[in-house]
Amino acid sequence: MIKFSELKQGDYVLAESDGQAWRGEVTNFNGDEKEICVNNGIQEMYFNEEDLYPLPLDEEQLLKLKFTKHVNEDGSVKYMKGAFRIQTPEQDDFSHFEIWYRDEKRIITHPIPVHVLQNHYTAMTKVHLTEEAI
C-alpha cells in the first residue's frame, strides 16, 4: 500500500484490480474520497490507496525512465539522466546507493521504490522524472 500523501501526479505505481496488477502513472486525485487515478496506458481508473503498491527500483525501471548506464572499472554502476546521477556499488545492488545533481548529493541507505526516486529527482532538479526523453 502507498499512502495518498506520498504520491504526486506523474508517479509510477503498481495498481491492483480484480486480482491483476499492472504498472501505471498517477494522473489525478480525488481528495474528498482519497482516491488516486492511474493510467495504465489504455485507460484511467480510480483506486484506493490500499490497491496501490510501490514499484521496486531496479535497472529495468531506470531504463524505462530513460537513464543511460555506465559500468565503472571498480564494478560500480552509474545511471545518468542529464546532470542527475545514481551510483550503485555493483550491478543490480539497489540496497544502498548515492544520487546527486550538480552540487547536491544524497546517500540512500535502503531500497526505495520508483515513486520515492521520482520525488527525490523532483526536489533536486525541480523537474518531474518521467519516461519521456529530456
Residue pairs with C-beta under 8 A, 6 or more apart in sequence:
1 49
1 50
1 52
1 53
2 13
2 49
2 52
2 53
2 54
2 113
2 115
3 49
4 29
4 34
4 36
4 49
6 115
6 116
6 119
7 13
7 26
7 29
7 36
7 52
7 115
8 26
8 115
8 118
8 119
8 122
8 128
9 26
9 27
9 28
9 29
9 128
10 25
10 26
10 118
10 128
10 129
10 130
11 25
11 26
11 114
11 115
11 118
11 119
12 23
12 24
12 25
12 26
12 55
12 61
12 114
12 115
12 118
13 23
13 24
13 25
13 26
13 36
13 38
13 52
13 53
13 54
13 55
13 114
13 115
14 21
14 22
14 23
14 24
14 52
14 53
14 54
14 55
15 21
15 22
15 23
15 24
15 38
15 40
15 45
15 47
15 51
15 52
15 53
16 47
16 51
16 52
16 53
17 45
17 47
17 51
21 53
22 40
23 40
23 55
24 38
24 39
24 40
24 41
25 38
25 39
26 36
26 37
26 38
27 37
27 38
27 39
27 44
28 36
28 37
28 44
29 35
29 36
29 37
30 36
30 37
30 46
33 46
34 48
34 49
35 46
35 47
35 48
36 46
36 47
36 48
36 49
36 52
37 44
37 45
37 46
37 47
38 44
38 45
38 46
38 47
38 52
54 113
54 114
54 115
54 116
55 61
55 113
55 114
55 115
56 94
56 111
56 113
56 114
57 94
57 111
57 112
57 113
57 114
57 116
57 117
58 92
58 94
59 69
59 77
59 79
59 91
59 92
61 114
62 69
62 79
62 86
63 69
64 131
65 81
65 114
65 129
65 130
65 131
66 81
66 131
66 132
66 133
66 134
67 79
67 80
67 81
67 86
68 79
68 80
68 81
69 77
69 78
69 79
69 80
70 77
70 78
70 79
70 80
71 77
71 91
72 78
75 89
75 90
75 91
76 87
76 88
76 89
76 90
77 87
77 88
77 90
77 91
78 85
78 86
78 87
79 85
79 86
79 87
79 88
80 86
81 129
81 134
82 125
82 134
83 101
83 102
83 125
84 99
84 100
84 101
84 121
84 124
84 125
85 98
85 99
85 100
85 101
86 97
86 98
86 99
86 117
87 97
87 98
87 99
88 94
88 97
89 96
89 97
94 111
94 112
95 110
95 111
96 107
96 108
96 109
96 110
97 108
98 105
98 106
98 107
98 108
99 105
99 106
99 108
99 117
99 120
99 124
100 106
101 121
101 124
101 125
104 124
106 120
106 124
108 120
112 120
117 129
118 128
118 129
121 127
121 128
121 129
122 128
122 129
127 134
